[in-house]
Amino acid sequence: MAAIARVRKSRLHNALEGLALTAILQSFPTFALAVFLLKLCGNHDLVGDPGVAIFVAIASLAHALLAVTFGPSFPHLFKTVYESKFFEAHLSLSDKITAWRTQPVASLQLVTIVLLLSVMAVVTASVG
């Protein structure tokens, strides 16, 4: 059986991959939920405004940058945002996601986000 050689990623590639995973999987749902709550509370300025998507994207990126910058130094403050598995160079992208997803805390976060977004979608659809 042939051994599969793993090629180590460059530090920059690994850092960008970790930043992207942090922004997409941990920061983006938080800000999307915040915008959704504003919509549910009756803020009609959000309807059809492309600035909402820009806000969510920039806020998610800034939040992820803060988490990635200060997470390793202050793990007790950033324990729900910074995930060290996203920055392990020997893991592939799918392995990083799998390693994160199988942790009990991450699983609880994902279930909470899905339930909140589902309830908010039903409320938004019923309110109009």
C-alpha positions, -999 to 999 in steps of 0.1 A, spaced: 0 0 0 15 33 -10 20 58 17 3 92 11 28 120 17 13 151 33 26 184 22 28 210 49 11 243 41 30 276 42 24 296 73 5 323 54 -17 297 38 -25 281 71 -31 314 88 -55 325 60 -73 292 62 -77 295 99 -89 331 97 -114 322 70 -128 293 90 -130 315 121 -149 342 102 -172 319 84 -180 293 111 -179 314 142 -182 352 135 -206 353 105 -235 335 123 -233 360 152 -236 390 130 -262 375 107 -282 368 138 -278 404 150 -291 417 117 -320 392 118 -329 404 153 -329 440 141 -352 430 113 -375 412 137 -377 442 160 -392 463 132 -362 481 117 -375 486 82 -343 504 70 -327 470 66 -350 459 38 -332 458 4 -301 476 17 -268 462 4 -251 479 34 -264 451 56 -244 424 38 -214 447 38 -218 453 75 -220 415 82 -190 407 61 -168 435 76 -179 429 112 -173 391 108 -138 397 94 -129 422 121 -143 399 148 -123 370 134 -91 391 132 -95 401 168 -101 365 179 -71 352 159 -49 380 171 -57 378 208 -71 342 212 -38 325 217 -26 351 242 -59 352 262 -76 318 258 -99 323 288 -114 354 272 -117 340 236 -126 304 244 -158 305 224 -144 323 194 -108 311 189 -103 276 178 -67 263 178 -76 234 155 -82 258 127 -45 267 127 -30 232 128 -9 230 96 -9 193 93 -47 191 89 -65 196 56 -94 220 54 -120 193 58 -101 177 87 -100 211 105 -138 214 101 -143 178 112 -121 182 142 -139 214 153 -174 200 146 -169 169 167 -161 188 199 -191 190 223 -188 228 226 -188 234 189 -217 210 184 -237 229 210 -229 262 193 -240 248 159 -273 234 173 -280 267 191 -274 288 159 -296 265 138 -324 266 163 -323 304 167 -322 310 130 -350 285 124 -372 302 151 -364 336 137 -372 326 101 -406 312 112 -413 344 131 -402 366 102 -423 347 78 -454 348 100 -450 386 108 -444 396 72 
